[in-house]
Amino acid sequence: MMIEMQDIWKTYPNGTHALQGVSVKIDRNEFVYIVGPSGAGKSTFMKLIYREESPTKGQISVGGFNIGKLKPRKIPYVRRNIGVIFQDFRLLPKLTAFENVAFAMEVIEAPRKQIKKRVNEVLDLVGLRSKGNREPSQLSGGEQQRIAIARAIVNNPSVIVADEPTGNLDPETSWGIMQLLDEINFRGTTIVMATHNRDIVNKMRKRVLAIEHGQIVRDQLRGEYGYEF
Amino acid sequence: MSFKTFLRHVREGFKNVFRNGWMSVASITSIVVSLLVLGVFILLVLNVNSLADKADSQVQITVHLSLETKQALRETLQNEIGSMPEVSKVEFVPKDQGLEELRKDLGPDADSILEGFDKDNNPLNDAFRVEVVEATTVPFVAEKIEALNDKHPEKPVYKVKYGEGAVETLFKITRTIRNVGFVFVAGLGVMSMFLISNTIRVTILARRKEIGIMKLVGATNAFIRWPFFIEGGLIGLLGSLITVGVLYAGYSGLNTSMKGDPLMGWTLLPFDDIWMQLSGLLVGLGMLIGIWGSTVSIRKFLKI
């Protein structure tokens, strides 16, 4: 089991009940869409997985580690096993594409030779090796997201958490990104992706988890988006 | 942490200074400005202090002897004064020498004023010139010397002079200058700490996103902190070196222009004597502030 939540509750200090009794199991190598209206708790669900938030109540484990009650000191090491992708890419603006990807490896103190080899490998995979020395501002949105994906997978994480990765991209570019994620999933990485893109969910059929009012209201294999917008 | 990782942090710290271009310039400028104010003030205090020291050490007591004092009594008196613990030196000034010195002091006007006075017709008394170890004891020593008259029925001490009033005022002024100077230097030091760390805080605020990304890819807090630490130190170093350079140029320029001006009557402390301590202080302070500012500012963002 890759990700397992048992009766997870999350209440923020301002009193918002973001999640109310969520239990779910996600297997190794699964590809899961998280859908639901804005403010339903999708982002909190994702944040719990990459441990930006910890649950108020309940148990959560990722890759066999119980991350609910993790000492702050240990958090960085858990995150190294999880790649995160955002709608707004979150690249470092003053580093080149290559440096942005390499950064994730420097952090785990990989040897420079290995960094160079591996970064070129993943840049090849996302199809941007030739643009490695450009800064993010010199790349298109789709290209920036590919760099972000390269950064997310460079350390061979077992899970990728993607929070609306196509939210800022036009449909055609979005499809390119989805094919890339599908390819990464095919190579053995579990992917959890929150999205509002019904086209994608309906055309690339995967497991769908719908969250409303902090609860999972639907869990379908090869499911549909199920919302009008 | 391996040595390789440490080198990486140093490299990153250096790169960051350049990558952040204008933000680094802003931080360095604020360090230069604050340290410059501090440095100018320290130089001012040091100079006033040395001036005060000089003024203090120039305070002497002149003991005029009555005309009929014999040589034997004079020598006893000199021994008595010389054996006082506060006294560092007693010099006998015969009246001829006194007249000679007076003539010299008066300069070109001496001939008209001292007309008719010479070796055989000398209006002055023999005198002792007494120097003390600690300038503040002058009034007390003067009283003690005057009291010697009680021991000798001949009343050999005619008059004791030390610039009463003026000396007390001088001491008061120099003491005030020292105290006020110290308070000001300390105050300016604290003020510049806050000013600079504030500027650095702003530059780091602009980089909270960067820190967030570092945390996201699994960087430990130490790993994130190190380059900032080095960057802060480097900015402090650059800022303080510029400050020392400017101070040096300004001070030696001022010194040369003052030397040519006899009206000033005194010269600045030579920069060579103080620049080691001064630049040591400024560089140390600058680096401390830089490092402090950057590490304190990122601490907030590390709690994610």
Interface residues (C-beta under 8 A of the other chain):
Chain A: Y50 E52 R73 P76 Y77 V78 R79 R80 V84 R90 L91 L92 K94 F103 A104 E106 V107 I108 E109 P111 R151 N155
Chain B: S2 K4 T5 R8 R19 N20 K209 E210 G212 I213 M214 K215 L216 V217 G218 A219 T220 N221 F223 I304
